[in-house]
Amino acid sequence: MQSQKSHFLFYGVILLSLFVALSPAILSNNYLRQDDLMWEIWPRMKISDFGYLYYNTVFQLVRPVCMLSFYLTDLISLNLHQSVYVRLICVLFIGVLGLFLYRWQLFFNSNRLLAATFAISAFTLPAYQLFAATANYSLIISALFLTFCALFFWYCSFNAAAEKLKKRYLFIGCILFYVGLLDYPLSSMYGWTLLSICYLNSFILAHPKLTPKKKFFFYIAKLILLMMVAYFITIIVVHLLFHVNLQYGNRPGTLETAHLLSRFLWIFDTLSAHSALWLWGNSHFESPLPLIAICVIFLVALIYTNITSHIHSMPLIAKNSIQSIASLFILFFMAYSPVLATSEHAITFRYTLATMPLLLYIIFWSINQLSLSPPSRNILFGIPKIVGSFCFIFIALFGIGYANWMMADGIVGPHENDFRHVQQQLTKKVIPLLRQGKKVLIHAIDCDNGKNYHYANNVPTAYEYGMRTCQFQQQVIGVILHSLMMMGYPSNYHQHNSVIYKENEIEVTDIPWGKLIVNSNEHLSRSQRTNSTITLPVVTIDTREIPPYNRFDFYKNFLKKYK
């Protein structure tokens, strides 16, 4: 009974900690984040009406479950304020994933404090901040949920005594993992992260025979490899059956075999970049110091583990250490492998969802090993076990605080700041004309193709933190259309708008209230001003005039709102 109470205490701490860390995502309901919403969606639209996104996702990438997720989240978020419900679900699901990760660790290591603090820390990493803040990234969280469930069923299958039950669990696990691949393949690569936890806690270096945990490790590794092969076979079959045009658009789900050596070298760049963990505030953290630190602490922990396992032969210690480092490198490689299958090489948060937790667990495991005293001694080199526990708690608290600040000042705050300015301009310049029954032409000027404007000092501006609504014309369109919809002037409430893409310009026509043009020009030409035979009054909204976002503005404005 006492043990169960202890578990429930840890469950509560994990859920509360992750809720606090990711709370900025649900404290605001008035901002757009990256591809948060499809600005062209309308009620009762069909999935196939998504056009190129539908073709790319379903046929080129072969991710039909992903497309379903796009559709549902966009439909729920048709009225912008409802997107907060999607983000709330994302935050809650991340909390559940934290509980899953806690339980998974206990299968291989009984240290509950390590399990709880790692579960908290892992889901405060940059990738999960982004997934919580962006409604559309719920598809990644759902795929992660399927991956966890699949591995839990495989664990039950491995340990089941009855053959019938073993096969049933195995089958259910395979189905869940495969559906996860059809949702978002990279999320399913979290399986390699979970396997790294098994691996690090399973090897008995002095023992020549495989332990049950080692057998489980190889059992699951083979299953994941088989499921990946099955998925790529599915991609080939779909491409052949539906005569998919792989030249149209970008990112088809194919295996790129050109420049294999350079792709392999990506791994070393990625390993170094991802070792920075949370430190992505204002630029990519390009220093090799974090990776060197991880390697040093891991090597020391490996040597100490060998010594405490009564291995005193230096050649054998060196051999065991090299094997362990090589095995973890392979696990990192497999966790990143879906990205290597494409020609795209980008250090973005989505691609850290499996690799950063793997590197972080190496740190946790190393601290745990170094804080364990050998049977004949009470302390290790004068460092009591309590220091290891303090390190776990410190890392978890740092993750909670840092994630909360980075989300508030790097994602939610700046976007809410931009959104508020656009709404004020619409209220002042556009709404009075619409109330008079007039139609208008809104000319929105973006902030020059992605340059980071409107930042004060010490505000996070790294890619995927510092993305402003004015950086991409699609986001400017989203802010304007959804703002007017919230004000009672829907743009596409009954049918799809006519969208005209030109060089450095997007026009949205067939709107009940008029027309929208987004570009980088100071003035519109005469032809741009006309709508059929009617000349519309032009209202200019210059997003370059958005006031700068200052550090802590998000919480300052939040407190003012609820004083």
C-alpha positions, 0 to 999 in steps of 0.5 A: 500500500505504501508503495502504491501511495509513493507511485501516486505521489510521483504521478502527481508531481510529474503531471503538475511539473509538466503542466507548469512547464508548458502552461504558456501554451494554454494561458493564451488563446489569441495567437498563431504559431507556425503552421498552427492553423489552416487559414483556408479551412471552412466548415464541412470541408473534406480532407481531400479539399486540402489540395497539395497538403492532402496529396503530399501527406497521403500519397507522397509521404504515405501518412494518412493518419497524419492527414486525419490529424491535420483535418481534425485539429484545423476543424476544431480550431476553425474559430481561433480561440478554440485552438486552445483546447487542442493545445490543452489536450496536447499538454495533457497528453504530454503529461500522460507520456511523462507517466508512461516514461516513468513506468518504462524506466522502472522496468529496468531501474528501481530508482524512482527519483531518477525515473520521475525527474527524467520523465519531467526533464525529457518532456520539457526539452525544446521539441516538446515546447514546440509540440505543446504550443502548436495545435497541428503538432498534436499529430506528433504527440499522438504518434508518440502515444502509439509508440509508447503503447506499442512498446508496452504491449511488446514488453507484456508479450516478452514476459507473457507465459501463455503462448496465446497471450504472447502472440496477442500482445505482439500483434497489438503492439505491431499494429499500434507501432505501424499506425504510429508510422502512418501518423509521423514516422519520426515519433515512432523512432522514440522506440530507440530512445526507450530501448537505450534506457533498457540497454543502459540498465541491462548490461552486466559487463562481466557476465558472458551470457545474455540477461533477460533485459538484454534479450528483450533489447534485441527482441524489440530492436528486431521488431522495430526494424521489421516495422520500419521495413514494412512501412517503407514497403507500404510506401513503395506499394502506394507509389506504384498503385496510385502512380504517385508523382514524386517530382511534384512538390517536395519531400516525397516518402522515398529513400534517397541514396545519393551522397550517402557519406555526407548524410552519414556525416550529418549524424556527427553534426546532429549529435553535437547540436542536439547535445546542447539540450535546452540551450537554444535561446538565441542561436544554434549552440555550436560549441562542442563543449556539451557533447564533450561533457556528456562523453566525459561523464559517460566514460567515467561512469562506464569505467566506474561501472566496470570496476564495481563489477570486479573488472580490473583489466584495462584492455577489457574495460576499454573493450566494454566501454568502446562497445557501449559507446558504439551501441549508443551511437547506433541507437542515436543513428536509428533514432535520427534515421527517418531524417536521413532517408530524405535530402533534407538536413535541418537542425530543427526541434521536430528532429530532436524529439527522440535524440535529445531524450536519449542524450539526456538519459545518458547524463541521468544514467551516468550520474546514477552510476557515479552516485552508487557506492560499491558494497564495501564503501559508503561513498564514492570519492567523497560524494554521497548518494544524496548529491546524485539525487540533488543533481536529478532534482536540479535538472528537472527544476531547471527544465521546468523553469527554462521551458516555461520562460522559453515558451512564454518569451520565445513562442507564445508572447511574441506571437500574441504581441503580433496578433494584438497589433494586427487586431488593433489595426483591423479594429481601427481601420477595417471594421468601421468600413465593414460596418458601413456595408463597404467592401475593402482591399486589405494590403498587408506588408510582411516583414521582408521574407523571414528577417527577425524584426521587433525583438528587444534584448534577451528575447529568444530568437533561435529558429522555431522560437523566434518565428514571427507572424510577419515572417511568412505571408501565409501566417500574415493571412492567417492572423488577418482572416482569423482575427476578422472571423473572431470579430464577426466577419468570416472570410471562407465560412461557406466555400474555399477562397480563390488563392492566387500565388505570385512571386513574393505575393499571395492574393486571397479573393472571393471573400465576402468582405473584399480582397486580401493581398500580402507582399513586401511592397510599400504601395499597390499598383492600379491593377492590384487595387481593382476587383473586377470592375469595382475599385475597393478602398485600400487599407494598409496593415504594415507588420513592420510597424509591430512594436518590439516584444520585450522580455517577460511581456507575456506574463506582464500582460497576463497579470494586467488582464486578470488584476 
